[in-house]
Every structure is written in C-alpha cells, then in structure tokens.
Amino acid sequence: MEEFSLAGIPAYADTSTGYFQTAEIQVMISLLQIIDNPMQDIPLLAVLKSPVGAFTPEELMDIRLHDGKCPLRGNEGAGGKRRRKHRR
C-alpha cells in the first residue's frame, strides 16, 4: 500500500483479516495438503468445491452416491491401500 501512496495512487486494502484466512489462501493450503497426503477427503473436497475444481455440490454428491463405501480420492481397498490392476 505504501508504494501506491508514494506514487499518488489512491488504494485501499482490508488488512484487518489475516492473510492466511482468505479463501484463496485456504484453497492453496488445502491443495498442498492433498499433494502431501492424498488420503485426506476434507482438503480434497475444499479444492474440488473451489474455483480450482469448480464442482457443484450436486456433482460432488453424485460422486459420493456412486459408491458410498469408497472414499472420494479413488478406488481404495481396506486399510486405505489402493487396489491396482496388475498387468500380466
């Protein structure tokens, strides 16, 4: 803001809220969380619901209803291990 003021450009920024509490930063933090540990459904939902994923609540519900026992992140077997098709 100081640079704008020095240049004679009127500007305003609400600095009363924390930088890390803004919606955009929270989405990026969630994205980093699922990169670090893809087994987390809550950060995954946050990213899918954000402008990054652009899923509607109805689309997310359809995904969940497709297989209610399966976590959102993929085809998981018991104990959180991925079931993979082995090629022979």
N, C-alpha and C positions, 0 to 999 in steps of 0.2 A: 504494500500500500504506500509505503514511503516513496518508492520510485515514481509512482503515479503522481503523488503530491508534488514532488520535486519537478516533474515535467509539466505541472499545471493542469493535470487531467483529473477532474473530479471522479472519485470512485468510492465505493462502499463495499465492505466485506463483513459479514457477521462472524466475528471471531469468538463469540461467547460460547459456541459449541466446540467440542473437541474435534480435532482433525480426524481422529480415528473413529469417531462416532458417525461420520457422514455415510450416507447409503452407498456411495461409490466405493469408499474405502472398505466398508464392511463386505461388499461383494468380492473385492480383490482378496481380502483376508480369507474369506470362505473358499475362494478358488485356490489359494495357496494351501489351505488345509486339506483339500481333496487331492491336490498334487502330492502333498506329503503323505497322506494316508487316505487312499481311495475307498476305504471301508466305512466312511462316515456319511450317513444319509442326510443329516441336518445341513451341513455345509453344501452338500450336493444339491439339495432342494433349494437352498438360498440362491445358488448360482443359476440353476435351471429356471427359477421363477423371475430372476432379474432380467434386465435388458440384454445381458450376455447370452442367456439361454432362450429368452423370450417365449417360454412355455406358459400357457394359460393354466389356471388351477384345474380346469376341466381336463386338459391334456395330461396333467400330472396324475389326476385321479384315474383316468383311463389306463395309464401305465401301471399304476398300483393295482387296479382291479383286474388287470390281465393275469397276474399271478400274485395273489395276496401273500403267499409264503415267501416269495422271492424278494430280497432287498432290491432297492431301486438301482443300485450300482451295477448290476449284471447278474448273470446266472451263477449264483453262489450255492455251493453244496453245504453240507453240515460242517459246522466249525468255521465257517467263513472262507473256506477254500474254494477256489474257482473250479468248476467242472470243465475240463477241456476235452475236446475231441482229439484223440490220438490218431495220427495218420500212419498207416502201415504200408 
